[in-house]
Amino acid sequence: MREHMNKPDYPDSPTPDSAPLESPPLDGVSFDRVGIVGMGYVGIPLALSFAAKQTTVLGFDIDPAKVESVNRGESYIKHIPNADIAKYSDGKQLSATANFDRVQEVDAILICVPTPLNKNREPNMTFVKKTAENIGPFLKKGQLVCLESTTYPGTTRELLVPILEEASGLKAGTDFFVCYSPEREDPANPKFSTTTIPKVIGGLTSRCAERGTHLYRKVIAEVVVVTSPEVAEMSKLLENIFRSVNIALVNELKVLCHRMGIDIWEVIEAASTKPFGFMPFYPGPGLGGHCIPIDPFYLTWKAREYNLSTRFIELAGEVNTRIPEFVVDRVAEALNDFGKALNGARILLLGVAYKKNVDDMRESPALRIMELLQKRRAKLEYHDPHVPALSARASGCGDQKSVELDANNVSSYDAVVIVTDHSEIDYQFVCDKAQLVVDTRNVTASLSTDRSKVYKA
C-alpha cells in the first residue's frame, strides 16, 4: 500500500489564488484549433461552445455514425437541435473524424470519453487508455492535452501522462502540457450551460495550468485554478458523492416515512422553510445517469490503495440501489389494495430516461424497475416522449416502442407508474383516466384528482 501523505509534493504546481492570467496568446499559441475526443453528451456541447467563439473544432470519435452525423450537420442528442450543429459544420468550422493522425492539426486536445465501472464496480479505464494510445504518437511540441472524463485522483499523472510520454517521446510539462478539468454538464438544464458553469482546472505544472486556463477562458465565464490535477479530480468526485450521500439519506427517510404514515415530500417542504443550515434533496425511484451512480465507486476503489474503507460512501450506494425494489413493492401494495395481483397485471411506465426532458438512458432506474416487474411477471409497456424505442437488452422485456397516451389506452392499464417526470406529459390527464397511479416524483401533489387511486413511492 502507498503511504498516505497529507500534502503530496507536486513540483511546480500553481497556487489556487493566483492572479487572473492575461488574455493575449502564450508563446504564440492562440488555441485557434481545438480537438475534442469523444463526441457525446459532454463533447458535443463543448465543441459547440468553442465553435461559437470562432475556434475551429475537430471532433474525434471511434463511432463512424457519430462522425458522419456531425459532418452532415445532424444531431444524435435529442436536446441539441440539428440546427446547432449544422450552423458550424456547414462552414467546416466544426467537423469530425475517426483518424487520430489528425491530432497534429490542433493546438489542444480535450478528452471527453466514458469512464464506466466494470462488473465488480471497479474503474474501467479502457477508453482513457485507448485514447492516450491513439493520440500519443501524433502529439507535437507545444500542444495541450486536457482530460475531462470523471475519474479517480491520480489518473492524469499516473495513467495518462506516462502513456503520452512513451508514445510521443516528449516530456509532459516541458514539451507538451497536461491538465485535468472535470466536465460539469447537466443536460437540458435551462439555467446553466457549458459556458456559464464555472470550470475547475488543475495543471501538471504551473505552465500547464496557465495554458489550460488560457484555453478555457475563451469560452467559459469563470475558470477556477487549483494546485494539481489530483485536486481537480477529487473535486468532481466530491460534487457527486455529496449528492449521492444526501439522496441516499432522503431515500432512506422516504422508506421510513412510508412505514410511519408520513409524507416525506411534506416533511422536506416544511424543513426547507429554515433559512439556514438546511439544503433540500428529494427522493426518487433510484439514481441514474453517468455520474452519481458511478463516480463514488471510483473513490472507494482508490481509497483501498491507502488502506481505507469508505463505508459511508459505499452505504449510500447500497441504499440508492435498493430504491427500485421499494418502488416495485409499492406497486404490488397498490394493486393489492385494488384486489389485483402484480403477477399478470398490465403496467405502464411513464418515463424511462434517467432524468426529465432528456433521452439519456445510462444507468436509468427505470431499467431496473422494469427488470424487477418482469421477474414478478407483470406485463409491461412504457411511454417516453424522448425515448421512442427500447431494445430487448435494455428493457429485459423484448423490443418495445413507446405507446401513445390516449384515454382508452391509459385507462386499460391496471397501474400507471410515474418514473421520470418529463414536462411534456399531461399528468392531470393521466390521473383522470388511469385506474391507479404510483408516483415516484411527487408530480401529482398539486393536481386535482381522486387521491384514493394515487400512491406515492
Rosetta blueprint (number, residue, H / E / L):
1 M L
2 R L
3 E L
4 H L
5 M L
6 N L
7 K L
8 P L
9 D L
10 Y L
11 P L
12 D L
13 S L
14 P L
15 T L
16 P L
17 D L
18 S L
19 A L
20 P L
21 L L
22 E L
23 S L
24 P L
25 P L
26 L E
27 D L
28 G L
29 V E
30 S L
31 F L
32 D L
33 R E
34 V E
35 G E
36 I E
37 V E
38 G L
39 M L
40 G L
41 Y L
42 V L
43 G H
44 I H
45 P H
46 L H
47 A H
48 L H
49 S H
50 F H
51 A H
52 A L
53 K L
54 Q L
55 T L
56 T E
57 V E
58 L E
59 G E
60 F E
61 D L
62 I L
63 D L
64 P H
65 A H
66 K H
67 V H
68 E H
69 S H
70 V H
71 N H
72 R H
73 G L
74 E L
75 S L
76 Y L
77 I L
78 K L
79 H L
80 I L
81 P L
82 N H
83 A H
84 D H
85 I H
86 A H
87 K H
88 Y H
89 S H
90 D L
91 G L
92 K L
93 Q L
94 L E
95 S E
96 A E
97 T E
98 A L
99 N L
100 F H
101 D H
102 R H
103 V H
104 Q H
105 E H
106 V L
107 D L
108 A E
109 I E
110 L E
111 I E
112 C L
113 V L
114 P L
115 T L
116 P L
117 L E
118 N L
119 K L
120 N L
121 R L
122 E L
123 P E
124 N L
125 M L
126 T H
127 F H
128 V H
129 K H
130 K H
131 T H
132 A H
133 E H
134 N H
135 I H
136 G H
137 P H
138 F H
139 L L
140 K L
141 K L
142 G L
143 Q L
144 L E
145 V E
146 C E
147 L E
148 E L
149 S L
150 T L
151 T L
152 Y L
153 P L
154 G L
155 T H
156 T H
157 R H
158 E H
159 L H
160 L H
161 V H
162 P H
163 I H
164 L H
165 E H
166 E H
167 A H
168 S H
169 G L
170 L L
171 K L
172 A E
173 G L
174 T L
175 D L
176 F E
177 F E
178 V E
179 C E
180 Y E
181 S L
182 P L
183 E L
184 R L
185 E L
186 D L
187 P L
188 A L
189 N L
190 P L
191 K L
192 F L
193 S L
194 T L
195 T L
196 T L
197 I L
198 P L
199 K E
200 V E
201 I E
202 G E
203 G E
204 L L
205 T L
206 S H
207 R H
208 C H
209 A H
210 E H
211 R H
212 G H
213 T H
214 H H
215 L H
216 Y H
217 R L
218 K L
219 V L
220 I L
221 A L
222 E L
223 V E
224 V E
225 V E
226 V E
227 T L
228 S L
229 P H
230 E H
231 V H
232 A H
233 E H
234 M H
235 S H
236 K H
237 L H
238 L H
239 E H
240 N H
241 I H
242 F H
243 R H
244 S H
245 V H
246 N H
247 I H
248 A H
249 L H
250 V H
251 N H
252 E H
253 L H
254 K H
255 V H
256 L H
257 C H
258 H H
259 R H
260 M H
261 G L
262 I L
263 D L
264 I H
265 W H
266 E H
267 V H
268 I H
269 E H
270 A H
271 A H
272 S L
273 T L
274 K L
275 P L
276 F L
277 G L
278 F L
279 M L
280 P L
281 F L
282 Y L
283 P L
284 G L
285 P L
286 G L
287 L L
288 G L
289 G L
290 H L
291 C L
292 I L
293 P L
294 I L
295 D H
296 P H
297 F H
298 Y H
299 L H
300 T H
301 W H
302 K H
303 A H
304 R H
305 E H
306 Y H
307 N L
308 L L
309 S L
310 T L
311 R H
312 F H
313 I H
314 E H
315 L H
316 A H
317 G H
318 E H
319 V H
320 N H
321 T H
322 R H
323 I H
324 P H
325 E H
326 F H
327 V H
328 V H
329 D H
330 R H
331 V H
332 A H
333 E H
334 A H
335 L H
336 N H
337 D H
338 F L
339 G L
340 K L
341 A L
342 L L
343 N L
344 G L
345 A L
346 R E
347 I E
348 L E
349 L E
350 L E
351 G L
352 V L
353 A L
354 Y L
355 K L
356 K L
357 N L
358 V L
359 D L
360 D L
361 M L
362 R L
363 E L
364 S L
365 P H
366 A H
367 L H
368 R H
369 I H
370 M H
371 E H
372 L H
373 L H
374 Q H
375 K H
376 R L
377 R L
378 A L
379 K E
380 L E
381 E E
382 Y E
383 H E
384 D L
385 P L
386 H L
387 V L
388 P L
389 A E
390 L E
391 S L
392 A H
393 R H
394 A H
395 S H
396 G L
397 C L
398 G L
399 D L
400 Q E
401 K E
402 S L
403 V L
404 E L
405 L L
406 D L
407 A H
408 N H
409 N H
410 V H
411 S H
412 S L
413 Y L
414 D L
415 A E
416 V E
417 V E
418 I E
419 V L
420 T L
421 D L
422 H L
423 S L
424 E L
425 I L
426 D L
427 Y H
428 Q H
429 F H
430 V H
431 C H
432 D H
433 K H
434 A L
435 Q L
436 L L
437 V E
438 V E
439 D E
440 T L
441 R L
442 N L
443 V L
444 T L
445 A L
446 S L
447 L L
448 S L
449 T L
450 D L
451 R H
452 S H
453 K H
454 V E
455 Y E
456 K E
457 A L
